[in-house]
Amino acid sequence: MPRPLLLGHRGARASKQVPENTLGSFELCLAHGCDGFEFDVRRSCDGVAVICHDPAVRGLRIESTAESELALPTLDQVLQQFSAKAFLDIELKTPGVEELLIRALRQHPPSQGYVVSSFLPEVLTELHSLEPSIPLGFLYDRAAQLPPPALPLAWMIPHFKLVEQRTIEEVHASGQKAMVWTANRAADMRRLAGWGVDAIISDETELLVQSVR
């Protein structure tokens, strides 16, 4: 059984050396031995795709603030620096980023694999209508959440607490891959790898590599 992809959550999130969702955190994640990382994309008020998990930073709402005031990494910067050396899980946090993403992907196509993920089915639906070739992943943390049946998903991405071995088997039987988040204990990491998951996301990037690789 091939080992799963090992992905850092917002980079090397557990590290105190650098802040999460920064270029430095992404570099550190790879230095720890991960194959790639997950990161979060939002849209500034002047139409720039920026990297941040929360809707506000330093008291500034991202959707209402110009990119120059936010002092955040941009999607273009991340793709330029990492598209040739990392698997990328690009999570879209809000609607309105789809066209910016497509433009960035065309300029810096990832050569090590990628998925565009979201909790929002409407975002994935819009993205697919604009560019059907983009691999999509549906994020969920409740068993009742289901994507639209017509949405062609390459990945299912459940929270690890929802996952049993039969979950992985069902995903594979549907012709999809299974990515699981956010496993931070060695026992969970090894169990998920043994069940045949295709990717594991973790805050604890060093532990992930030690436990699974």
HELIX and SHEET records of a PDB file:
HELIX    1   1 LEU A   23  ALA A   31  1                                   9    
HELIX    2   2 ILE A   62  SER A   64  5                                   3    
HELIX    3   3 GLU A   67  LEU A   70  1                                   4    
HELIX    4   4 LEU A   75  PHE A   82  1                                   8    
HELIX    5   5 GLU A   98  GLN A  107  1                                  10    
HELIX    6   6 PRO A  121  LEU A  130  1                                  10    
HELIX    7   7 PHE A  160  LEU A  162  5                                   3    
HELIX    8   8 GLN A  165  ALA A  173  1                                   9    
HELIX    9   9 ALA A  186  TRP A  195  1                                  10    
HELIX   10  10 THR A  205  VAL A  212  1                                   8    
SHEET    1   A 9 ALA A  49  ILE A  51  0                                        
SHEET    2   A 9 GLY A  36  ARG A  43 -1                                        
SHEET    3   A 9 LEU A   5  HIS A   9  1                                        
SHEET    4   A 9 ALA A 199  SER A 202  1                                        
SHEET    5   A 9 LYS A 177  VAL A 180  1                                        
SHEET    6   A 9 TRP A 155  PRO A 158  1                                        
SHEET    7   A 9 LEU A 136  TYR A 140  1                                        
SHEET    8   A 9 TYR A 114  SER A 118  1                                        
SHEET    9   A 9 PHE A  87  LEU A  92  1                                        
SHEET    1   B 2 ALA A  56  VAL A  57  0                                        
SHEET    2   B 2 LEU A  60  ARG A  61 -1                                        
END                                                                             
